[in-house]
Amino acid sequence: MSDPTIRTAERIDLLAAETSEGAQELQFRRDTASGQLGREVGAVLRVDGRALDPHSVDFDRRDDETMIINMGPSHPSTHGVLRLMLELDGEFVLRTKPIIGYLHTGMEKTGEELSYVQGATNVTRMDYLSPVINELCYSMAVEKLLDIEVPDRAVWIRMLMSELNRISSHLVWMATNGMDLGASSMMIYGLREREMILAFFEKTAGLRMNLNYVRPGGVAADLPDGWQDDALVICDTILARTYEYDDLLTGQPIFRNRMVGVAPMTAEEALALSVTGPLLRSTGVPWDLRRSMPYLAYDEVEFDVIVGTYGDNFDRYAIRLNEIRESIRIVRQCIDMMPGGDYRSQDPKVTPPPRARIGESMEALIHHFKLFTEGFHVPAGEVYSAVESPRGELGCYIVADGGPKPYRLHVRGPSFVNLQAVSLLMRGGSMSDTITVISTIDPIMGEVDR
């Protein structure tokens, strides 16, 4: 008579084999090469094996002294379908390995099957918390290939909408980070303030999210009547409430204990990992593309690049809070300095004819039909365009073959690159700090699994 426990064990092994992610998974130490082990503990920061801290890898620890557990991908605090495999020594994290690919959106390959006219509807869904900035990056790349100039009004509208989008993204981070640390009131307040911005987006573009508002050649529509008053109300309200957030969180003892000095990173480590955005600036490196490599009209407005000192969780929190205030400064200047004129290029190869002309002219009707069915043709070439998203450097690389669709499309998603820092930041920390570290990295999985 066969032993039922053996059959159960066989079924478990079979199930494990069917659901295994193979080489992505965290293996036992005895099955892991020394170089890979160094990367998993965050000591080796380059694929070629360069170690900033070569003595931090405990090669002599045995597998029977530790435990490997899963966190995610179905976990509310991984901020999406992110799976982490953690090697624990009691309550302390020894190794961490992020496993991605559960969302598998395939947006880059999809973008190669869409015309340049349709492309913005695809990229806007990658980082769904900053859709305007996704559209901006893609549109700027297409405009470089076309060698067309965008009217001044369109440039300033893009900057206004981008900064409002940055504020709304940081508000979601403030809300979810507060919830992760038990400050449930912050969740309510953050989403409450964000609602004002989404209402403005809906009034301007017709949609709250995934706007398809920034397009090659300009923007989809001009700003609505009364937009100045709406934007000023947003600025005044949110600025006042950032000081309420200060009172709620900054000096709160539990919040500070979970943030101050937790998961620090040096500037050298951040640069070795190629991280950008608040994650890099928290280490004291003042790298912000709006200032370092200005685009739109950022060289015509005044704002400060906020940097930290210790690169810990608290610095990353403080940077995002203060970046909301700096974005409000930029929005106010956009209100005061907004030029008149066209909101999109009048180049007929990228811009449809006015709606009134379509009913009067057969040529205008054919032009409109061709533009939205076949799309416009882009000269052969390749280009890279980068902008500063709320999470760091967002880049779009396009290879054009002279047709109406990109031959190749690749996106440098800051969430994907910044996720490399997980192993380094979690090394030696407690299990309870895992949630906070993921939150302060602020990954968007739609951008990671694009």
C-alpha positions as CSV (number, residue, x, y, z in Angstrom):
1,M,0.0,0.0,0.0
2,S,1.5,3.4,-1.1
3,D,2.1,6.1,1.5
4,P,-0.4,9.0,0.9
5,T,2.2,11.5,2.3
6,I,4.5,10.6,-0.5
7,R,1.8,11.3,-3.1
8,T,1.1,14.6,-1.4
9,A,4.8,15.6,-1.6
10,E,4.9,14.6,-5.2
11,R,1.9,16.8,-6.0
12,I,3.5,19.7,-4.2
13,D,6.7,19.3,-6.2
14,L,4.8,19.1,-9.4
15,L,2.8,22.2,-8.6
16,A,6.0,24.0,-7.7
17,A,7.5,23.0,-11.0
18,E,4.5,24.3,-12.9
19,T,4.5,27.7,-11.2
20,S,8.3,28.2,-11.1
21,E,9.7,31.4,-12.6
22,G,13.0,29.5,-13.2
23,A,16.2,31.6,-13.1
24,Q,14.2,34.6,-11.9
25,E,13.5,33.0,-8.5
26,L,15.6,33.2,-5.4
27,Q,17.5,29.9,-5.1
28,F,19.2,28.2,-2.1
29,R,22.7,29.5,-1.4
30,R,24.2,26.2,-2.3
31,D,22.7,26.5,-5.9
32,T,23.7,30.2,-6.3
33,A,27.0,31.4,-7.9
34,S,29.0,33.8,-5.8
35,G,28.5,36.7,-8.2
36,Q,24.8,36.2,-8.3
37,L,24.7,36.0,-4.5
38,G,26.5,39.3,-4.3
39,R,23.9,40.9,-6.5
40,E,21.0,39.5,-4.5
41,V,22.3,41.0,-1.3
42,G,22.9,44.3,-3.0
43,A,26.7,44.3,-2.6
44,V,27.5,43.9,-6.3
45,L,26.0,46.8,-8.1
46,R,27.1,46.1,-11.7
47,V,26.6,43.0,-13.9
48,D,30.4,42.8,-14.5
49,G,30.8,42.1,-10.8
50,R,31.9,45.5,-9.4
51,A,31.3,45.4,-5.7
52,L,31.1,48.6,-3.6
53,D,31.0,46.6,-0.4
54,P,32.7,43.2,-1.1
55,H,32.9,42.2,2.5
56,S,29.1,42.3,3.1
57,V,28.3,38.9,1.5
58,D,28.1,36.1,4.1
59,F,29.1,33.2,1.9
60,D,29.5,30.8,4.9
61,R,25.8,30.9,6.0
62,R,24.0,27.6,5.5
63,D,20.6,27.2,4.0
64,D,19.2,25.4,7.1
65,E,19.9,28.6,9.1
66,T,17.6,30.8,6.9
67,M,14.2,30.8,5.3
68,I,13.0,31.9,1.9
69,I,9.5,33.3,1.7
70,N,7.3,34.9,-1.0
71,M,5.7,38.3,-0.7
72,G,3.3,39.1,-3.6
73,P,2.4,39.3,-6.4
74,S,-1.1,39.4,-4.9
75,H,-0.3,41.7,-2.0
76,P,-1.7,45.2,-1.4
77,S,1.6,46.7,-0.2
78,T,3.7,45.7,-3.2
79,H,2.0,48.5,-5.2
80,G,1.0,46.3,-8.1
81,V,1.8,42.7,-9.3
82,L,5.3,42.7,-7.9
83,R,6.6,39.5,-6.4
84,L,9.5,39.6,-3.9
85,M,11.4,36.5,-2.7
86,L,13.0,37.2,0.7
87,E,15.7,35.2,2.5
88,L,15.2,35.8,6.2
89,D,17.2,35.2,9.3
90,G,14.5,35.5,11.9
91,E,13.0,39.0,11.3
92,F,15.9,40.3,9.3
93,V,16.2,40.3,5.5
94,L,19.4,38.8,4.1
95,R,18.6,38.6,0.4
96,T,15.8,40.0,-1.8
97,K,15.0,39.3,-5.4
98,P,12.2,41.1,-7.2
99,I,10.3,39.0,-9.8
100,I,8.5,40.9,-12.5
101,G,6.5,40.0,-15.6
102,Y,3.1,39.2,-14.1
103,L,1.4,42.2,-15.8
104,H,3.0,41.5,-19.3
105,T,1.3,44.4,-21.1
106,G,3.6,44.3,-24.1
107,M,3.2,48.0,-24.8
108,E,6.4,48.5,-26.7
109,K,5.6,45.8,-29.2
110,T,2.0,47.0,-29.4
111,G,3.4,50.5,-30.1
112,E,5.2,49.1,-33.2
113,E,1.8,48.0,-34.6
114,L,0.1,51.4,-34.0
115,S,0.5,54.5,-36.1
116,Y,2.2,57.6,-34.8
117,V,-1.2,59.2,-34.5
118,Q,-2.4,56.3,-32.3
119,G,0.8,55.9,-30.3
120,A,-0.1,58.3,-27.5
121,T,-3.1,56.3,-26.6
122,N,-0.8,53.4,-25.9
123,V,2.1,55.0,-23.9
124,T,-0.3,57.0,-21.7
125,R,-1.3,53.7,-20.0
126,M,2.3,52.7,-18.9
127,D,2.6,54.9,-15.9
128,Y,-1.0,55.3,-15.2
129,L,-0.3,57.9,-12.4
130,S,1.5,60.3,-14.8
131,P,-0.2,59.8,-18.2
132,V,0.5,63.3,-19.4
133,I,4.2,62.9,-19.0
134,N,4.2,59.6,-20.9
135,E,2.4,61.3,-23.8
136,L,4.8,64.2,-23.6
137,C,7.9,62.0,-23.9
138,Y,6.5,60.0,-26.8
139,S,5.3,63.1,-28.6
140,M,8.7,64.9,-28.2
141,A,10.4,61.9,-29.8
142,V,8.1,61.9,-32.8
143,E,8.5,65.7,-33.2
144,K,12.3,65.4,-33.3
145,L,12.0,62.8,-36.1
146,L,9.5,65.1,-38.0
147,D,11.6,68.2,-37.3
148,I,8.6,70.3,-36.5
149,E,8.2,73.1,-34.0
150,V,5.4,73.2,-31.4
151,P,3.7,76.6,-30.9
152,D,4.7,78.5,-27.7
153,R,1.2,78.1,-26.2
154,A,1.2,74.4,-26.7
155,V,4.7,74.2,-25.0
156,W,3.3,76.1,-21.9
157,I,0.1,74.1,-21.8
158,R,2.2,70.9,-21.8
159,M,4.3,72.2,-18.9
160,L,1.2,73.3,-16.9
161,M,-0.5,69.9,-17.4
162,S,2.8,68.0,-16.7
163,E,3.3,69.8,-13.4
164,L,-0.3,69.2,-12.3
165,N,0.2,65.6,-13.2
166,R,3.4,65.5,-11.1
167,I,1.4,66.9,-8.1
168,S,-1.3,64.3,-8.5
169,S,1.2,61.5,-8.7
170,H,3.0,62.6,-5.6
171,L,-0.3,63.0,-3.8
172,V,-1.1,59.3,-4.5
173,W,2.3,58.4,-3.2
174,M,1.7,60.5,0.0
175,A,-1.6,58.7,0.4
176,T,-0.4,55.1,-0.2
177,N,2.8,55.6,1.8
178,G,0.8,56.9,4.7
179,M,-1.6,53.9,4.5
180,D,1.4,51.5,4.4
181,L,2.6,53.0,7.7
182,G,-0.8,53.0,9.3
183,A,-1.6,56.7,8.7
184,S,-5.0,55.9,7.1
185,S,-6.1,59.6,7.3
186,M,-3.3,60.4,4.8
187,M,-4.9,58.1,2.3
188,I,-8.2,60.0,2.5
189,Y,-6.5,63.4,2.3
190,G,-4.2,62.6,-0.5
191,L,-6.9,61.2,-2.8
192,R,-9.2,64.1,-1.8
193,E,-6.7,66.6,-3.1
194,R,-5.9,64.6,-6.2
195,E,-9.6,64.7,-7.1
196,M,-9.3,68.4,-7.7
197,I,-6.6,67.8,-10.4
198,L,-8.5,65.0,-12.0
199,A,-11.5,67.2,-12.3
200,F,-9.4,69.8,-14.0
201,F,-8.1,67.2,-16.4
202,E,-11.6,66.0,-17.2
203,K,-12.7,69.6,-17.9
204,T,-9.7,70.1,-20.2
205,A,-9.3,66.8,-22.0
206,G,-12.6,65.0,-21.4
207,L,-10.9,62.2,-19.4
208,R,-9.6,61.9,-15.8
209,M,-6.8,59.5,-16.6
210,N,-5.1,58.2,-19.8
211,L,-5.9,61.5,-21.4
212,N,-4.4,61.2,-24.9
213,Y,-4.1,65.0,-24.6
214,V,-0.5,65.6,-25.5
215,R,0.0,64.6,-29.1
216,P,2.7,65.0,-31.8
217,G,2.4,68.6,-32.9
218,G,0.8,70.1,-29.8
219,V,-2.2,69.2,-27.6
220,A,-5.6,67.9,-28.4
221,A,-7.6,71.0,-27.3
222,D,-7.1,74.4,-25.9
223,L,-7.5,75.1,-22.2
224,P,-11.2,75.6,-21.2
225,D,-12.7,78.9,-20.2
226,G,-11.9,79.8,-16.6
227,W,-8.9,77.6,-16.4
228,Q,-6.8,80.2,-14.6
229,D,-9.2,80.4,-11.7
230,D,-9.5,76.6,-11.5
231,A,-5.7,76.2,-11.5
232,L,-5.3,78.9,-8.8
233,V,-7.8,77.2,-6.6
234,I,-5.9,73.9,-7.0
235,C,-2.6,75.7,-6.1
236,D,-3.9,77.6,-3.1
237,T,-5.8,74.6,-1.7
238,I,-3.0,72.0,-2.1
239,L,-0.2,74.3,-0.9
240,A,-2.1,75.0,2.3
241,R,-2.7,71.3,2.9
242,T,0.9,70.3,2.4
243,Y,1.5,72.0,5.7
244,E,-1.3,70.0,7.2
245,Y,0.5,66.9,6.0
246,D,3.6,68.2,7.7
247,D,1.7,68.3,11.0
248,L,0.2,64.9,10.4
249,L,3.3,63.0,9.4
250,T,6.7,64.7,9.7
251,G,6.9,65.0,13.4
252,Q,4.8,61.9,14.2
253,P,7.0,59.6,16.3
254,I,5.8,56.3,14.8
255,F,6.2,57.7,11.3
256,R,9.7,59.0,12.0
257,N,10.8,55.7,13.6
258,R,9.8,53.9,10.4
259,M,11.4,56.4,8.1
260,V,14.4,58.2,9.6
261,G,17.7,56.2,9.0
262,V,15.8,53.3,7.5
263,A,17.1,51.9,4.1
264,P,19.8,54.5,3.4
265,M,21.7,54.6,0.1
266,T,24.8,56.6,-0.8
267,A,25.2,58.7,-3.9
268,E,27.9,56.3,-5.3
269,E,25.5,53.3,-4.9
270,A,22.6,55.2,-6.5
271,L,24.8,56.3,-9.5
272,A,26.1,52.7,-9.9
273,L,22.5,51.4,-10.1
274,S,21.5,54.2,-12.6
275,V,18.5,55.2,-10.4
276,T,16.9,58.6,-11.0
277,G,14.2,60.8,-9.6
278,P,13.6,61.3,-5.9
279,L,15.5,58.1,-5.3
280,L,18.7,59.6,-6.7
281,R,18.1,63.1,-5.3
282,S,17.6,61.7,-1.8
283,T,21.3,60.9,-1.8
284,G,22.3,64.5,-2.5
285,V,22.7,64.3,-6.3
286,P,20.9,67.3,-7.8
287,W,20.0,65.6,-11.1
288,D,16.6,66.7,-12.5
289,L,16.2,66.8,-16.3
290,R,14.0,69.9,-16.0
291,R,17.1,71.7,-14.7
292,S,20.0,69.6,-16.0
293,M,18.8,69.1,-19.6
294,P,15.9,71.6,-19.9
295,Y,13.0,70.9,-22.3
296,L,9.7,72.7,-22.9
297,A,10.1,76.1,-21.2
298,Y,11.6,74.9,-17.9
299,D,14.6,77.2,-18.4
300,E,12.2,80.2,-18.3
301,V,10.6,79.4,-14.9
302,E,12.0,79.5,-11.4
303,F,12.0,76.4,-9.2
304,D,14.4,74.6,-6.8
305,V,15.7,71.0,-7.2
306,I,15.1,69.4,-3.9
307,V,17.8,67.1,-2.6
308,G,18.4,65.0,0.5
309,T,21.4,64.1,2.6
310,Y,21.2,60.5,3.8
311,G,19.3,58.8,1.1
312,D,16.9,57.1,3.6
313,N,13.2,56.7,3.6
314,F,12.6,60.0,5.3
315,D,14.6,61.9,2.6
316,R,12.6,60.3,-0.1
317,Y,9.4,61.4,1.7
318,A,10.6,64.9,2.3
319,I,11.7,65.3,-1.3
320,R,8.3,64.3,-2.7
321,L,6.4,66.6,-0.3
322,N,8.6,69.6,-1.2
323,E,8.4,68.7,-4.9
324,I,4.6,69.2,-4.7
325,R,5.3,72.8,-3.5
326,E,7.8,73.4,-6.2
327,S,5.4,72.2,-8.9
328,I,2.8,74.6,-7.5
329,R,5.4,77.4,-8.0
330,I,5.8,76.3,-11.7
331,V,2.0,76.1,-12.2
332,R,1.6,79.7,-10.9
333,Q,4.2,80.9,-13.4
334,C,2.5,79.0,-16.2
335,I,-0.7,80.9,-15.3
336,D,1.0,84.2,-15.3
337,M,3.2,83.6,-18.4
338,M,0.8,81.6,-20.7
339,P,1.2,83.0,-24.2
340,G,-1.6,83.2,-26.8
341,G,-1.7,81.6,-30.2
342,D,-2.3,78.1,-31.5
343,Y,-2.4,75.1,-29.3
344,R,-1.1,72.8,-32.0
345,S,1.2,73.0,-35.0
346,Q,-0.5,74.0,-38.3
347,D,1.7,71.7,-40.3
348,P,-0.8,69.8,-42.5
349,K,1.2,66.6,-42.4
350,V,0.5,66.1,-38.7
351,T,-2.5,68.3,-38.0
352,P,-6.1,67.5,-39.3
353,P,-8.0,70.3,-41.0
354,P,-10.4,72.4,-38.9
355,R,-13.7,70.7,-38.3
356,A,-15.7,73.3,-40.1
357,R,-13.6,72.7,-43.3
358,I,-14.5,69.0,-43.4
359,G,-18.1,69.7,-44.3
360,E,-17.1,72.2,-47.0
361,S,-14.1,70.7,-48.8
362,M,-13.7,67.2,-50.3
363,E,-9.9,67.6,-50.0
364,A,-10.2,68.4,-46.3
365,L,-12.4,65.3,-45.8
366,I,-9.9,63.1,-47.6
367,H,-7.0,64.7,-45.6
368,H,-8.8,64.0,-42.3
369,F,-9.7,60.4,-43.3
370,K,-6.1,59.6,-44.4
371,L,-4.6,61.1,-41.3
372,F,-6.7,59.0,-38.9
373,T,-6.7,55.8,-40.9
374,E,-3.2,55.5,-42.4
375,G,-1.5,58.1,-40.3
376,F,1.4,60.4,-41.2
377,H,4.7,59.1,-42.5
378,V,7.8,59.9,-40.5
379,P,11.3,60.2,-42.1
380,A,13.7,57.3,-41.4
381,G,16.0,57.8,-38.5
382,E,16.3,57.1,-34.8
383,V,15.9,59.4,-31.8
384,Y,15.9,59.3,-28.0
385,S,13.8,61.8,-26.0
386,A,13.8,62.0,-22.2
387,V,11.7,63.9,-19.6
388,E,11.6,64.0,-15.8
389,S,8.6,61.9,-14.6
390,P,7.6,61.8,-10.9
391,R,9.7,58.6,-10.7
392,G,12.8,59.7,-12.6
393,E,14.1,59.8,-16.1
394,L,11.5,58.6,-18.6
395,G,13.0,58.0,-22.0
396,C,11.5,57.1,-25.4
397,Y,13.7,55.6,-28.1
398,I,12.1,55.3,-31.6
399,V,13.5,53.9,-34.8
400,A,11.6,55.1,-37.9
401,D,11.8,53.4,-41.3
402,G,9.9,56.0,-43.2
403,G,6.4,54.5,-42.7
404,P,3.4,55.5,-40.6
405,K,4.4,53.2,-37.7
406,P,7.6,53.0,-35.5
407,Y,9.9,50.3,-36.7
408,R,11.1,49.9,-33.1
409,L,9.9,51.5,-29.9
410,H,11.6,51.2,-26.5
411,V,10.9,53.0,-23.3
412,R,13.3,53.7,-20.4
413,G,10.9,53.3,-17.5
414,P,12.3,54.8,-14.3
415,S,10.2,52.3,-12.2
416,F,12.0,49.4,-13.9
417,V,15.5,50.8,-13.3
418,N,14.8,52.0,-9.8
419,L,13.5,48.6,-8.8
420,Q,17.1,47.4,-8.9
421,A,17.6,49.2,-5.6
422,V,15.3,46.8,-3.7
423,S,18.1,44.3,-2.9
424,L,20.4,47.0,-1.7
425,L,17.9,49.0,0.4
426,M,16.4,45.9,2.1
427,R,19.7,44.2,3.0
428,G,20.0,43.9,6.8
429,G,16.7,45.5,7.4
430,S,13.7,44.1,9.3
431,M,10.8,42.3,7.6
432,S,8.5,45.1,8.8
433,D,10.6,47.7,6.8
434,T,10.0,45.8,3.5
435,I,6.7,47.5,2.9
436,T,8.2,51.0,3.6
437,V,11.1,50.4,1.2
438,I,8.9,49.3,-1.7
439,S,6.7,52.4,-1.1
440,T,9.5,54.9,-1.1
441,I,10.9,53.5,-4.3
442,D,7.4,54.2,-5.8
443,P,7.3,51.6,-8.6
444,I,4.5,51.6,-11.1
445,M,4.2,48.0,-12.4
446,G,2.5,49.1,-15.7
447,E,5.8,50.8,-16.5
448,V,8.0,47.9,-15.2
449,D,6.1,45.2,-17.3
450,R,5.6,47.4,-20.4
